[in-house]
Amino acid sequence: MQTGIGDVGSLAAHALPDVVATRIGRLGVDVSTGTMTERLLDASDGSTVISGLRYRNLDPAFPFVAVKTTARINDTESADTLAAQVAEAYRGVGVAGSLCVPEAATEVFADYQHEHQAWRSDAPVLAPFVSGSHEEGLQDAADQGSLMTLRDDHGFAVLVAATISPIFGRRAVCMLDVFLTERLRGKGLAPAVQSTFLTGQRSGADTVSGHIHAGNLPSQRTALKLGRRPVQQEYFVSLSAN
């Protein structure tokens, strides 16, 4: 999301019928010219909001909506309002898949376990540093409203789980699991997934925590991108009789 609209001519050019048809042809996607055309969204505060369908790195499998607005979006309520407008305007396009907050871990555990075991088989170097979540732990997250899943056209895609647990005397969201299926991995989506999850939290917590193994470099990078910082380290040593 950008808070400035500078190059109006460039934005207008994206809406020309021949340009839209060319973009669809190059991408090879099954969308109408109306869907691909740039459009204005209604804004109650009088600001200008322009949106358009894009594809991450020109990958037809990863569509998203780019939004530019003259208003500054700096609070959760404004972001939620704009997100609702985007969802309504692009309903049926299949941009984001089906996002839900399960009430019971049993609704998603079988799919999660299947995908996680497949990942472990395909990632023998990283697997020893990453443990899968148990159904009981995911149920604890669900009971606190902190279990989020995403399904796309191919099925189960994402699971994020957390619990509310104090750290250093502060109320905190303790991240338990952020799992993406193979088709979504390696595309830089993990920070966006975790950020979306945390934005939807209504727990009153102002701190995010979690335990990450030193060998789990992908999770470390994601945490650092979100502004999290190492505050504690643990070392394990073996004790022998000698």
C-alpha positions as CSV (number, residue, x, y, z in Angstrom):
1,M,0.0,0.0,0.0
2,Q,1.3,3.4,-0.9
3,T,0.1,6.7,0.5
4,G,0.8,8.9,-2.5
5,I,-0.5,9.0,-6.1
6,G,2.1,10.7,-8.2
7,D,2.1,9.3,-11.7
8,V,-1.6,9.7,-12.8
9,G,-0.7,9.2,-16.4
10,S,0.9,5.8,-15.7
11,L,-2.1,4.7,-13.7
12,A,-4.5,5.8,-16.4
13,A,-2.5,3.9,-19.0
14,H,-3.1,0.6,-17.1
15,A,-6.8,1.0,-17.7
16,L,-6.6,1.3,-21.5
17,P,-8.4,-1.7,-23.1
18,D,-5.5,-2.7,-25.3
19,V,-3.1,-2.5,-22.4
20,V,-5.3,-4.6,-20.2
21,A,-5.7,-7.2,-23.0
22,T,-1.9,-7.3,-23.5
23,R,-1.3,-7.8,-19.8
24,I,-3.8,-10.7,-19.6
25,G,-2.2,-12.3,-22.7
26,R,1.3,-12.1,-21.3
27,L,0.3,-13.5,-17.9
28,G,-1.9,-16.2,-19.4
29,V,-4.5,-15.8,-16.7
30,D,-8.2,-16.5,-16.9
31,V,-9.6,-13.1,-15.9
32,S,-11.8,-10.6,-17.7
33,T,-10.7,-7.2,-18.9
34,G,-13.0,-5.6,-16.3
35,T,-11.3,-7.5,-13.5
36,M,-7.8,-6.5,-14.7
37,T,-8.7,-2.8,-15.2
38,E,-7.6,-0.3,-12.6
39,R,-10.6,1.0,-10.5
40,L,-11.5,3.6,-8.0
41,L,-12.7,2.5,-4.5
42,D,-15.3,4.4,-2.5
43,A,-13.7,6.3,0.3
44,S,-16.0,7.9,2.9
45,D,-13.2,10.4,4.0
46,G,-13.0,12.0,0.5
47,S,-9.6,10.5,-0.3
48,T,-8.7,9.0,-3.7
49,V,-8.2,5.2,-3.6
50,I,-7.0,3.5,-6.8
51,S,-6.7,-0.3,-6.9
52,G,-5.5,-2.8,-9.5
53,L,-4.9,-6.5,-9.9
54,R,-1.3,-7.6,-9.9
55,Y,0.7,-10.8,-9.9
56,R,3.7,-11.3,-7.7
57,N,6.9,-11.5,-9.9
58,L,4.5,-12.0,-12.8
59,D,3.5,-15.4,-11.4
60,P,-0.1,-16.2,-12.4
61,A,-0.5,-18.4,-9.3
62,F,0.0,-15.4,-6.9
63,P,-2.4,-12.6,-7.6
64,F,-2.8,-9.6,-5.2
65,V,-4.5,-6.2,-5.2
66,A,-2.2,-3.2,-5.2
67,V,-3.7,-0.1,-3.6
68,K,-2.6,3.5,-3.8
69,T,-4.4,6.2,-1.7
70,T,-4.0,9.9,-0.9
71,A,-4.9,9.2,2.7
72,R,-2.4,8.0,5.4
73,I,-3.3,4.6,6.7
74,N,-1.8,4.5,10.2
75,D,-4.3,2.7,12.3
76,T,-6.0,-0.7,12.4
77,E,-9.5,0.6,11.9
78,S,-8.6,2.4,8.6
79,A,-6.7,-0.6,7.4
80,D,-9.6,-3.0,8.1
81,T,-12.0,-0.6,6.3
82,L,-9.8,-0.4,3.2
83,A,-9.3,-4.2,3.3
84,A,-13.1,-4.7,3.4
85,Q,-13.5,-2.4,0.4
86,V,-10.8,-4.3,-1.6
87,A,-12.4,-7.7,-0.7
88,E,-15.9,-6.5,-1.9
89,A,-14.5,-4.9,-5.1
90,Y,-12.6,-8.0,-6.0
91,R,-15.0,-10.6,-4.7
92,G,-14.9,-13.8,-6.9
93,V,-11.5,-13.1,-8.3
94,G,-9.9,-15.6,-6.0
95,V,-7.1,-13.3,-4.8
96,A,-6.8,-14.3,-1.2
97,G,-8.4,-17.7,-0.8
98,S,-10.6,-18.6,2.1
99,L,-9.3,-17.2,5.4
100,C,-10.9,-18.5,8.6
101,V,-10.5,-18.8,12.4
102,P,-11.4,-22.4,13.2
103,E,-13.2,-23.1,16.5
104,A,-11.7,-26.5,16.8
105,A,-8.2,-27.8,15.9
106,T,-9.8,-31.0,14.5
107,E,-11.1,-29.0,11.6
108,V,-7.6,-28.5,10.2
109,F,-5.2,-30.8,12.0
110,A,-5.3,-33.7,9.6
111,D,-4.5,-31.4,6.6
112,Y,-1.8,-29.6,8.6
113,Q,-0.2,-32.8,9.8
114,H,-0.2,-34.3,6.3
115,E,1.5,-31.2,4.8
116,H,4.0,-30.9,7.7
117,Q,5.1,-34.5,7.4
118,A,5.6,-34.0,3.6
119,W,7.7,-30.9,4.2
120,R,9.9,-32.8,6.8
121,S,10.6,-35.4,4.2
122,D,11.6,-32.8,1.6
123,A,13.7,-30.7,4.0
124,P,16.0,-33.1,5.9
125,V,18.5,-30.4,6.7
126,L,16.0,-28.0,8.3
127,A,13.5,-30.5,9.7
128,P,15.6,-31.3,12.9
129,F,15.2,-27.6,14.0
130,V,11.5,-27.4,13.4
131,S,8.9,-29.4,15.4
132,G,5.3,-29.7,14.3
133,S,2.5,-28.5,16.5
134,H,0.4,-31.1,18.4
135,E,-3.4,-31.0,18.2
136,E,-3.7,-30.1,21.9
137,G,-1.5,-27.0,21.4
138,L,-3.5,-26.0,18.3
139,Q,-6.7,-26.4,20.3
140,D,-5.3,-24.1,23.0
141,A,-4.7,-21.5,20.3
142,A,-8.3,-22.1,18.9
143,D,-9.8,-21.6,22.4
144,Q,-8.1,-18.2,22.6
145,G,-9.2,-17.2,19.1
146,S,-5.5,-17.3,17.9
147,L,-5.7,-20.1,15.3
148,M,-5.8,-18.9,11.7
149,T,-5.9,-21.0,8.5
150,L,-6.0,-20.2,4.8
151,R,-7.3,-22.3,1.9
152,D,-6.8,-21.5,-1.7
153,D,-8.0,-23.2,-4.9
154,H,-5.6,-26.1,-4.3
155,G,-6.7,-26.7,-0.7
156,F,-5.0,-26.2,2.7
157,A,-2.4,-23.5,2.3
158,V,-1.5,-21.8,5.6
159,L,-1.7,-22.3,9.4
160,V,-0.8,-19.7,12.1
161,A,-1.2,-20.4,15.8
162,A,-0.4,-18.5,19.0
163,T,-1.4,-18.3,22.6
164,I,-1.6,-15.4,25.0
165,S,1.3,-15.8,27.4
166,P,3.1,-13.2,29.6
167,I,6.8,-12.5,29.0
168,F,8.9,-10.3,31.4
169,G,5.7,-9.2,33.0
170,R,4.0,-8.1,29.8
171,R,1.0,-9.5,28.1
172,A,2.2,-11.1,24.9
173,V,1.2,-13.0,21.9
174,C,3.4,-16.1,21.9
175,M,3.8,-17.5,18.4
176,L,3.5,-21.3,18.2
177,D,3.5,-22.0,14.5
178,V,3.6,-20.3,11.1
179,F,3.3,-23.0,8.4
180,L,3.1,-22.5,4.7
181,T,2.6,-25.4,2.2
182,E,5.3,-26.1,-0.4
183,R,3.6,-24.2,-3.2
184,L,3.7,-21.0,-1.1
185,R,7.2,-21.3,0.3
186,G,10.2,-19.4,-0.9
187,K,8.2,-16.4,-2.2
188,G,8.6,-14.0,0.7
189,L,5.0,-14.6,2.0
190,A,5.8,-15.6,5.6
191,P,6.2,-12.1,6.9
192,A,3.0,-11.0,5.3
193,V,1.1,-14.0,6.7
194,Q,2.4,-13.4,10.2
195,S,1.7,-9.7,10.0
196,T,-1.9,-10.3,8.8
197,F,-2.4,-12.7,11.7
198,L,-1.1,-10.2,14.3
199,T,-3.1,-7.4,12.8
200,G,-6.3,-9.4,13.4
201,Q,-5.4,-10.1,17.1
202,R,-7.7,-8.4,19.5
203,S,-6.1,-9.7,22.7
204,G,-4.9,-6.4,24.1
205,A,-1.3,-7.7,24.0
206,D,1.4,-5.2,23.0
207,T,4.3,-7.7,22.7
208,V,5.0,-10.6,20.3
209,S,7.3,-13.4,21.5
210,G,8.3,-16.9,20.4
211,H,11.0,-19.5,20.7
212,I,13.0,-20.1,17.5
213,H,15.8,-22.7,17.2
214,A,19.2,-21.2,16.1
215,G,19.2,-23.6,13.1
216,N,15.8,-22.4,11.9
217,L,17.2,-19.5,9.8
218,P,14.0,-18.9,7.7
219,S,11.9,-18.3,10.8
220,Q,14.6,-16.1,12.3
221,R,14.6,-13.9,9.1
222,T,10.9,-13.6,9.2
223,A,10.9,-12.5,12.8
224,L,13.6,-9.9,12.2
225,K,11.7,-8.5,9.2
226,L,8.7,-8.0,11.5
227,G,10.8,-6.0,14.0
228,R,11.2,-8.8,16.5
229,R,14.6,-8.9,18.3
230,P,16.5,-11.6,20.2
231,V,16.0,-11.0,24.0
232,Q,17.0,-14.4,25.4
233,Q,19.2,-17.3,24.4
234,E,19.3,-20.9,25.7
235,Y,22.1,-23.4,25.5
236,F,21.8,-27.1,26.1
237,V,24.8,-29.2,27.2
238,S,25.0,-32.9,27.9
239,L,25.8,-34.0,31.4
240,S,28.0,-37.1,31.8
241,A,29.1,-39.1,34.8
242,N,32.8,-38.3,34.0
